[in-house]
């Protein structure tokens, strides 16, 4: 099936064989001249002359050869029955290849237009199985263009990789472009594609290093997708096309004769001509097509409008003129932006296709973890890993970290909760008082460590996601301390629930950006932070707040949080002369828990107990008990347990505590569950509030709602153990941030009666 894709590019090349490049330039005018090196393809333009002083930019000379026109369409948008007519309209307008977007709930590499199309498609209950049917129907109605499924890995994984590829082949599809499945994570999937004759199309970004380019070109079969810009999908007539694109294409062509298709940002025929002249064998248009459908869907004219737009791009039915014509083109909305920073090239033999400089940290925890990310992030993550390896092996770095202990208020106290212990009647209950840290939670540990790392990397801007707001406050705090710009992404629902922390972030000089997409909670804040990061990699560090995300983030966050477990081990030895019999922590993403657990993993006599958010109950859909009820999948760059539908879409979660309201969990926790080293239990909203009430009234400590889950789990465990045993519960955060939410809850008579707590009446 990949052969059909190759035929498209071969046909375009044949059309160019008899044509020789021409060159014209107005010598009296000082244009921007882009002189390209000789391209491997003899038909490629060798000189393109642009007048960069005009607005918009004018093309002054050059012959534009034929390029394949590759179109993108989100399946199931705007309605389920619109997809096949739209596919046929794309071909009728001149599309050579069709990318059919498989809907996904969390498309982190896509901009607002395609995000919205995905949301509509999922609301229409369209999933991978429907995409297969659309291809079957389109083929039955005469569609000849190759069809490539484009999207994200999790729906394919949920369907089953081998079955997904086999069914796609039988339906008449030709290959895959997976936005978050780089080749290193796709060994099995690539093998399945190859054995079925289906194409696996790799992506190359402007940030891809030379070694990376060598590797990616070595595995390409039908073509390579070249990302024209750093950032997410999206186009505009006013949006720039990069002047560095010819250099990027030429560099890639140095290593391969495989055709190159350029996407991201192409909006009109002028953009198309520029990309073709830059040396591309194919040009991808996506967001503009989705916009065209949006604009015409209500009138029922979407298919007709899409066909007309495609005809404008392909000049179908028109006489193709040289770009050296004197008359102003009908559409001159192309712009040229400053060059992108392309990594410097080193002299290299074409035959040397081996990647060098492998990572020095394990990227997986058993079968979990990895780096399932857009190609634009691969080398950035490698840079981060290298910097962290260097820092972690440098005693001066750890001294700098420990020098901040006075600022962080470390070590935190290990406190014997005598009245709570007496009430439970069993094992002694110790509280690790992370709530007494500066900013009121464990989050400061990771925030300090990562900002020191960002300083080493020379970054000036920090972004972060936050749920309960504690990580946002900690991040804004260290940004104020170190004089860095600070942007915090927070779900709009969490902004409502955590108004006090939002105000604290703003007081500290941080900028809170409410996220209104999806469920408007933590997972959506992570999505937006990742989209931001990819657009400003040169200046920005993503200070991720939990032990989640792509490698090396879970390892980095764990290592900065393991100070919790180390202190527990030494403090209890000093106070009781022994190791604890169990350590207990709440688990959302899982940073405080992995920090508590890690130094005890090798101590088999110590039970590791994580407590997840049961919400309204795990027998309902309104919970966040990922490890208890989730399945293995891939989201936010890592393989882990996920709360999702059977089709692989992330589904809404619920917890009274914003910080635990998350669809996935850190991959190391997934590994500990999988091998049976840690046990994970659930506390629902009522049990959380019961623990909140009890610890407040018995110990005079108002705990965070997140921590209250751990308190409930630890208290229940203590009841079952003898009095000579010791349990340590990580009291990860202060409850001051939650008082308003608890007040609103207790104003409801049903909750006040159930808890027998009428303080808000």
DAZI-V638177 format. One record per residue. N is the residue number from 1. SS is DSSP state (helix for helix, strand for strand, loop for the rest). D_CENTER is the distance of its C-alpha to the mean C-alpha in Angstrom with 1 decimal. Layout:
{{N,SS,D_CENTER} {N,SS,D_CENTER}}
//
This chain:
{{1,loop,30.2} {2,helix,28.4} {3,helix,32.0} {4,helix,31.9} {5,helix,29.0} {6,helix,30.9} {7,helix,34.0} {8,helix,32.3} {9,helix,31.7} {10,helix,35.2} {11,helix,36.8} {12,helix,35.4} {13,helix,36.6} {14,helix,40.0} {15,helix,40.3} {16,helix,39.9} {17,loop,42.3} {18,loop,45.4} {19,loop,44.0} {20,loop,44.4} {21,loop,42.4} {22,loop,44.2} {23,loop,44.0} {24,loop,45.4} {25,loop,45.1} {26,loop,47.1} {27,loop,48.5} {28,loop,49.5} {29,loop,46.0} {30,loop,43.6} {31,loop,40.3} {32,strand,37.1} {33,strand,37.7} {34,strand,34.9} {35,strand,36.7} {36,loop,34.8} {37,loop,35.8} {38,loop,37.3} {39,loop,34.8} {40,loop,35.1} {41,loop,35.8} {42,loop,39.3} {43,loop,38.7} {44,loop,36.0} {45,loop,37.0} {46,loop,38.0} {47,strand,38.3} {48,strand,36.7} {49,strand,38.2} {50,strand,36.6} {51,strand,38.2} {52,loop,35.5} {53,loop,37.9} {54,loop,37.9} {55,loop,35.4} {56,loop,34.0} {57,loop,34.3} {58,strand,37.1} {59,strand,37.3} {60,strand,40.8} {61,strand,41.2} {62,loop,40.0} {63,loop,39.8} {64,loop,36.6} {65,loop,36.5} {66,loop,35.0} {67,loop,31.3} {68,strand,29.6} {69,strand,28.1} {70,strand,24.9} {71,strand,23.7} {72,strand,20.7} {73,strand,21.2} {74,strand,19.1} {75,loop,21.2} {76,loop,22.9} {77,loop,22.7} {78,loop,24.8} {79,loop,26.7} {80,helix,26.8} {81,helix,30.1} {82,helix,29.1} {83,helix,26.9} {84,helix,29.8} {85,helix,31.9} {86,helix,29.0} {87,helix,28.5} {88,helix,32.2} {89,helix,32.2} {90,helix,29.7} {91,helix,32.0} {92,helix,35.0} {93,loop,33.7} {94,loop,33.3} {95,loop,29.8} {96,loop,30.1} {97,strand,26.9} {98,strand,24.7} {99,strand,21.0} {100,strand,20.7} {101,strand,17.2} {102,loop,16.6} {103,loop,15.5} {104,loop,12.3} {105,loop,11.8} {106,loop,8.1} {107,loop,7.6} {108,loop,4.6} {109,loop,6.9} {110,loop,9.9} {111,loop,12.2} {112,helix,14.4} {113,helix,16.9} {114,helix,15.0} {115,helix,13.0} {116,helix,16.5} {117,helix,17.9} {118,helix,15.4} {119,helix,16.5} {120,helix,20.1} {121,helix,19.9} {122,helix,18.7} {123,helix,21.4} {124,loop,23.7} {125,loop,22.9} {126,loop,21.9} {127,loop,20.0} {128,helix,20.3} {129,helix,23.9} {130,helix,24.7} {131,helix,23.2} {132,helix,25.7} {133,helix,28.5} {134,helix,27.7} {135,helix,28.1} {136,helix,31.3} {137,helix,32.7} {138,helix,32.0} {139,helix,33.6} {140,helix,36.6} {141,loop,37.0} {142,loop,37.2} {143,loop,33.7} {144,loop,34.1} {145,loop,30.9} {146,strand,28.5} {147,strand,25.4} {148,strand,22.0} {149,strand,19.4} {150,strand,16.0} {151,strand,12.8} {152,loop,10.4} {153,helix,11.9} {154,helix,12.3} {155,helix,15.1} {156,helix,16.8} {157,helix,16.7} {158,helix,18.1} {159,helix,20.8} {160,loop,21.7} {161,helix,21.0} {162,helix,24.7} {163,helix,25.6} {164,helix,22.8} {165,helix,24.0} {166,helix,27.7} {167,helix,27.5} {168,helix,25.8} {169,helix,28.5} {170,helix,31.2} {171,helix,29.8} {172,loop,30.1} {173,loop,26.6} {174,loop,26.3} {175,strand,22.9} {176,strand,19.1} {177,strand,16.3} {178,strand,13.1} {179,loop,10.0} {180,loop,8.0} {181,loop,11.4} {182,loop,12.9} {183,helix,16.6} {184,helix,16.8} {185,helix,15.0} {186,loop,16.9} {187,helix,20.5} {188,helix,21.6} {189,helix,20.0} {190,helix,21.5} {191,helix,24.8} {192,helix,24.9} {193,helix,24.3} {194,helix,26.9} {195,helix,29.4} {196,loop,29.1} {197,loop,29.5} {198,loop,26.1} {199,strand,24.1} {200,strand,20.8} {201,loop,19.6} {202,loop,17.7} {203,strand,15.9} {204,strand,17.1} {205,loop,15.8} {206,loop,18.1} {207,loop,16.7} {208,loop,17.6} {209,loop,20.5} {210,helix,23.8} {211,helix,23.4} {212,helix,20.1} {213,helix,21.8} {214,helix,24.7} {215,helix,22.7} {216,helix,20.8} {217,helix,24.0} {218,helix,25.8} {219,helix,23.9} {220,loop,23.9} {221,loop,26.4} {222,loop,26.7} {223,strand,24.6} {224,strand,21.7} {225,strand,19.1} {226,strand,19.1} {227,strand,16.6} {228,loop,19.0} {229,loop,17.1} {230,loop,14.2} {231,loop,11.8} {232,loop,10.8} {233,loop,13.4} {234,loop,16.6} {235,loop,20.2} {236,loop,23.3} {237,loop,26.9} {238,loop,26.8} {239,loop,23.7} {240,strand,24.5} {241,strand,24.4} {242,strand,24.2} {243,loop,27.5} {244,loop,26.0} {245,helix,25.0} {246,helix,28.3} {247,helix,28.0} {248,helix,24.6} {249,helix,26.0} {250,helix,29.1} {251,helix,27.5} {252,helix,25.7} {253,helix,28.9} {254,loop,30.7} {255,loop,29.1} {256,loop,29.3} {257,loop,31.3} {258,loop,28.5} {259,strand,27.9} {260,strand,25.0} {261,strand,23.3} {262,strand,21.7} {263,strand,19.2} {264,loop,17.3} {265,loop,19.8} {266,loop,22.9} {267,loop,24.8} {268,loop,28.5} {269,helix,31.2} {270,helix,31.5} {271,helix,27.9} {272,helix,28.6} {273,helix,31.7} {274,helix,30.1} {275,helix,27.4} {276,helix,30.1} {277,helix,32.5} {278,loop,29.9} {279,loop,30.3} {280,loop,27.7} {281,loop,28.9} {282,strand,26.7} {283,strand,25.0} {284,strand,22.1} {285,strand,22.3} {286,loop,19.8} {287,helix,19.1} {288,helix,22.8} {289,helix,23.8} {290,helix,21.7} {291,helix,23.3} {292,helix,26.7} {293,helix,26.3} {294,helix,25.3} {295,helix,28.4} {296,helix,30.8} {297,loop,29.6} {298,loop,32.1} {299,loop,35.0} {300,loop,34.3} {301,loop,34.3} {302,helix,30.8} {303,helix,31.9} {304,helix,34.7} {305,helix,32.6} {306,helix,30.0} {307,helix,32.8} {308,helix,34.4} {309,helix,31.3} {310,helix,30.9} {311,helix,34.6} {312,helix,34.2} {313,helix,31.7} {314,helix,33.7} {315,loop,37.1} {316,loop,38.2} {317,loop,41.9} {318,loop,42.2} {319,loop,43.9} {320,loop,41.5} {321,loop,42.8} {322,loop,42.4} {323,loop,40.2} {324,loop,43.3} {325,loop,44.9} {326,loop,46.5} {327,loop,45.4} {328,loop,42.1} {329,loop,39.5} {330,loop,38.9} {331,loop,35.2} {332,loop,34.6} {333,loop,31.4} {334,loop,29.8} {335,strand,29.0} {336,strand,28.6} {337,strand,26.2} {338,loop,26.7} {339,loop,25.7} {340,loop,22.3} {341,loop,22.5} {342,loop,22.7} {343,loop,23.1} {344,loop,26.9} {345,loop,28.3} {346,loop,30.7} {347,loop,33.5} {348,loop,32.5} {349,loop,34.3} {350,loop,32.7} {351,loop,33.5} {352,loop,31.5} {353,loop,28.3} {354,loop,27.3} {355,loop,24.3} {356,loop,25.4} {357,loop,24.1} {358,loop,22.3} {359,loop,20.3} {360,loop,22.6} {361,loop,20.7} {362,loop,20.2} {363,loop,16.6} {364,strand,17.4} {365,strand,19.3} {366,loop,21.5} {367,loop,19.5} {368,strand,16.3} {369,strand,13.5} {370,loop,12.7} {371,loop,9.9} {372,loop,8.3} {373,loop,6.4} {374,loop,7.7} {375,helix,11.2} {376,helix,11.1} {377,helix,9.4} {378,helix,11.8} {379,helix,14.8} {380,helix,13.4} {381,helix,12.3} {382,helix,15.8} {383,helix,17.4} {384,helix,16.0} {385,helix,17.3} {386,helix,20.6} {387,helix,21.0} {388,helix,20.5} {389,helix,22.9} {390,helix,25.4} {391,helix,25.2} {392,helix,25.4} {393,loop,28.5} {394,loop,30.1} {395,helix,32.4} {396,helix,32.4} {397,helix,28.7} {398,helix,29.4} {399,helix,32.5} {400,helix,30.7} {401,helix,28.4} {402,helix,31.4} {403,loop,33.3} {404,loop,30.9} {405,helix,32.0} {406,helix,34.6} {407,helix,32.1} {408,helix,29.9} {409,loop,33.0} {410,loop,32.7} {411,loop,34.0} {412,loop,33.4} {413,loop,36.3} {414,strand,36.8} {415,strand,38.9} {416,strand,41.2} {417,loop,40.9} {418,helix,44.6} {419,helix,45.0} {420,helix,41.8} {421,helix,43.1} {422,helix,46.5} {423,helix,45.1} {424,helix,43.2} {425,loop,46.3} {426,loop,44.5} {427,loop,42.6} {428,strand,42.3} {429,strand,39.0} {430,strand,37.6} {431,strand,34.9} {432,strand,32.7} {433,strand,32.6} {434,helix,29.2} {435,helix,29.9} {436,helix,32.4} {437,loop,30.0} {438,helix,29.6} {439,helix,27.4} {440,helix,28.2} {441,strand,25.6} {442,loop,24.2} {443,helix,21.2} {444,helix,23.5} {445,helix,23.6} {446,helix,20.0} {447,helix,20.1} {448,helix,23.2} {449,helix,22.1} {450,helix,18.9} {451,helix,20.7} {452,helix,23.4} {453,helix,21.0} {454,helix,19.6} {455,helix,23.3} {456,helix,23.9} {457,helix,21.2} {458,loop,22.9} {459,loop,20.1} {460,loop,21.6} {461,strand,18.8} {462,strand,16.6} {463,strand,13.8} {464,strand,12.8} {465,strand,11.8} {466,strand,14.8} {467,loop,16.3} {468,loop,20.0} {469,loop,20.1} {470,helix,21.3} {471,helix,18.4} {472,helix,18.5} {473,helix,22.3} {474,helix,22.1} {475,helix,19.7} {476,helix,22.0} {477,helix,24.9} {478,helix,24.1} {479,helix,23.2} {480,helix,26.6} {481,helix,28.2} {482,helix,26.8} {483,loop,27.0} {484,loop,23.4} {485,strand,21.7} {486,strand,19.5} {487,strand,17.0} {488,strand,15.8} {489,strand,13.5} {490,strand,15.2} {491,strand,15.5} {492,helix,18.8} {493,helix,20.2} {494,helix,19.6} {495,helix,21.2} {496,helix,24.1} {497,helix,24.4} {498,loop,24.1} {499,helix,26.2} {500,helix,27.8} {501,helix,24.7} {502,helix,23.6} {503,helix,27.0} {504,helix,26.9} {505,helix,23.7} {506,helix,25.5} {507,helix,28.7} {508,loop,27.1} {509,loop,26.0} {510,loop,22.4} {511,strand,20.9} {512,strand,19.4} {513,strand,17.2} {514,strand,17.4} {515,strand,14.7} {516,loop,16.7} {517,loop,14.3} {518,loop,14.2} {519,loop,16.0} {520,loop,15.7} {521,loop,14.9} {522,helix,12.6} {523,helix,9.8} {524,helix,9.9} {525,helix,10.3} {526,helix,7.1} {527,helix,5.4} {528,helix,8.1} {529,helix,8.1} {530,helix,5.0} {531,helix,7.0} {532,helix,10.0} {533,helix,9.5} {534,helix,9.4} {535,helix,12.6} {536,loop,14.5} {537,loop,13.9} {538,loop,17.7} {539,loop,18.4} {540,strand,15.5} {541,strand,14.4} {542,strand,11.5} {543,loop,13.7} {544,loop,11.5} {545,loop,14.1} {546,loop,14.0} {547,loop,14.2} {548,loop,10.8} {549,loop,7.6} {550,loop,8.3} {551,loop,11.9} {552,loop,13.7} {553,helix,12.3} {554,helix,14.0} {555,helix,17.2} {556,helix,17.3} {557,helix,17.0} {558,helix,19.4} {559,helix,21.9} {560,helix,22.1} {561,helix,22.6} {562,loop,25.1} {563,helix,27.8} {564,helix,28.1} {565,helix,29.3} {566,helix,31.4} {567,helix,33.2} {568,helix,33.8} {569,helix,35.3} {570,helix,37.7} {571,helix,38.5} {572,helix,39.5} {573,helix,41.5} {574,helix,43.3} {575,helix,43.9} {576,helix,44.6} {577,loop,45.0} {578,loop,42.5} {579,loop,38.9} {580,loop,37.5} {581,loop,37.9} {582,strand,34.5} {583,strand,31.5} {584,strand,29.6} {585,strand,26.3} {586,strand,24.1} {587,loop,20.7} {588,loop,17.6} {589,loop,14.7} {590,loop,17.8} {591,helix,18.3} {592,helix,21.9} {593,helix,22.7} {594,helix,21.6} {595,helix,23.4} {596,helix,26.4} {597,helix,26.4} {598,helix,25.7} {599,helix,29.2} {600,helix,30.9} {601,loop,29.2} {602,loop,32.2} {603,loop,34.7} {604,loop,35.2} {605,loop,37.6} {606,loop,34.9} {607,strand,33.1} {608,strand,29.4} {609,strand,28.7} {610,strand,25.4} {611,strand,25.8} {612,strand,23.2} {613,strand,23.4} {614,strand,25.6} {615,strand,25.6} {616,loop,28.4} {617,loop,28.8} {618,loop,27.1} {619,loop,29.5} {620,loop,27.8} {621,loop,24.3} {622,loop,23.9} {623,loop,22.7} {624,strand,19.8} {625,loop,21.4} {626,helix,18.5} {627,helix,20.6} {628,helix,23.7} {629,helix,22.7} {630,loop,19.4} {631,strand,19.0} {632,strand,17.1} {633,strand,13.9} {634,strand,10.3} {635,strand,7.3} {636,loop,4.3} {637,loop,5.7} {638,strand,9.2} {639,strand,12.2} {640,strand,13.9} {641,strand,16.0} {642,strand,14.5} {643,loop,16.5} {644,strand,16.3} {645,loop,18.9} {646,loop,20.8} {647,loop,19.1} {648,loop,15.6} {649,loop,14.5} {650,strand,13.3} {651,loop,16.5} {652,loop,17.6} {653,loop,18.5} {654,loop,21.2} {655,loop,22.7} {656,loop,25.2} {657,loop,23.2} {658,helix,20.1} {659,helix,18.7} {660,helix,18.8} {661,loop,17.5} {662,loop,14.3} {663,loop,13.5} {664,loop,12.7} {665,loop,14.2} {666,loop,14.2} {667,helix,14.9} {668,helix,18.2} {669,helix,19.4} {670,helix,18.8} {671,helix,20.9} {672,helix,23.6} {673,helix,24.0} {674,helix,24.1} {675,loop,26.9} {676,loop,28.6} {677,loop,28.7} {678,strand,27.3} {679,strand,28.1} {680,strand,26.0} {681,strand,27.9} {682,strand,27.3} {683,strand,28.8} {684,strand,28.8} {685,helix,29.1} {686,helix,32.9} {687,helix,32.9} {688,helix,30.5} {689,helix,32.9} {690,helix,35.9} {691,helix,34.7} {692,helix,33.8} {693,helix,37.4} {694,helix,39.1} {695,helix,37.6} {696,helix,38.3} {697,helix,41.9} {698,helix,42.8} {699,helix,41.2} {700,loop,40.9} {701,loop,37.1} {702,loop,34.7} {703,strand,31.5} {704,loop,27.9} {705,helix,27.1} {706,helix,24.4} {707,helix,27.1} {708,helix,29.5} {709,helix,27.8} {710,helix,28.5} {711,helix,32.0} {712,helix,32.9} {713,helix,31.8} {714,helix,33.7} {715,helix,36.7} {716,helix,37.0} {717,helix,36.8} {718,helix,39.4} {719,helix,41.8} {720,helix,41.9} {721,loop,42.6} {722,loop,45.9} {723,loop,46.7} {724,loop,46.7} {725,loop,43.0} {726,strand,40.2} {727,strand,36.8} {728,strand,34.4} {729,strand,31.8} {730,strand,29.1} {731,strand,29.7} {732,loop,26.3} {733,strand,26.8} {734,strand,29.5} {735,helix,30.1} {736,helix,31.3} {737,helix,28.0} {738,helix,28.6} {739,helix,32.3} {740,helix,31.8} {741,helix,29.7} {742,helix,32.3} {743,helix,35.1} {744,helix,33.7} {745,helix,33.5} {746,helix,37.0} {747,loop,38.5} {748,loop,38.0} {749,helix,41.3} {750,helix,39.8} {751,helix,37.5} {752,helix,40.3} {753,helix,42.7} {754,helix,40.5} {755,helix,39.7} {756,loop,43.3} {757,loop,42.0} {758,loop,43.6} {759,loop,42.8} {760,loop,41.2} {761,loop,44.0}}
//
